[in-house]
Structures are given as C-alpha cells and as structure tokens.
C-alpha cells in the first residue's frame, strides 16, 4: 500500500507534537520556579521516536519477551511520551526542584529544534505541492 507521507514526514510531525508537549512542561516548570514543594517535570521521547522510525535500520530485529518493545512495530503512532519528576533536580530550601537556568536553556534549545522541524516539514510539503501541481505548469 502506498502512503502519501513517508516515514520522515511522519517523524517530523510527531517530533513537532512532542516538542510542543516539552515546551508546555518546561514552561510549567518555569512558572512554578517559586512554588514551594513543586517537583520539576521532565519529558523524554527521542529514543522511543527513533525506535519507531527504525533509524538504526533494525527492522529485522525481533523481541524475545512479551514485555520488550518491538522495533518499528507500530510506527510513529505507537510512540509514548514519558513525563515524570526530574530526578536530576536539586532540592532547594522550599523543597522545589526547578533549576531556572537549566529550564530556560532547555526551553531555548527546544524552541530551536521545534522551528527546525517546522521548516523541514514545510519543505517536504512544498515539494509534494510542487509535484501535485505538475511542477507549476
């Protein structure tokens, strides 16, 4: 079966969605930097996304146990995002674990990667539009 969007486009779309989620979590951490007893949250999705996209070329790999995650099995739709309390956070006097400088740096990095993914997906969709309109003729 032919698909309209390739694995790269699906991966970029998923990355954009996950980066938006990371942006929201990081913004919440920043907003709660002065809240007593607030535990900073962390989002991880890169490893699960790369497994789903089969970046390493391991599509022939198989699992030996029911609890193992199959490589590329469900594609991008099977990727699950892990949101958890950041274990790297230092406990302050008010038992808040937000490191404002690290959070601001993560937010800046995530914004750059989000914009890059948007630009790449726009180029891919532009190429598809060009092909669909017979090269602009």
Secondary structure, DSSP 8 states (H G I E B T S, - for coil): ---SS-HHHHHHHHHHHHHHHHHHHHHHHHHTTTSTT---EEEE-HHHHHHHHTTTS-TT---SSTTS--TTSSGGGG---EEEE-TT----TTS----HHHHHHHHHHHHHHHHHHHHHHHHHHHHHHHHHTGGG-
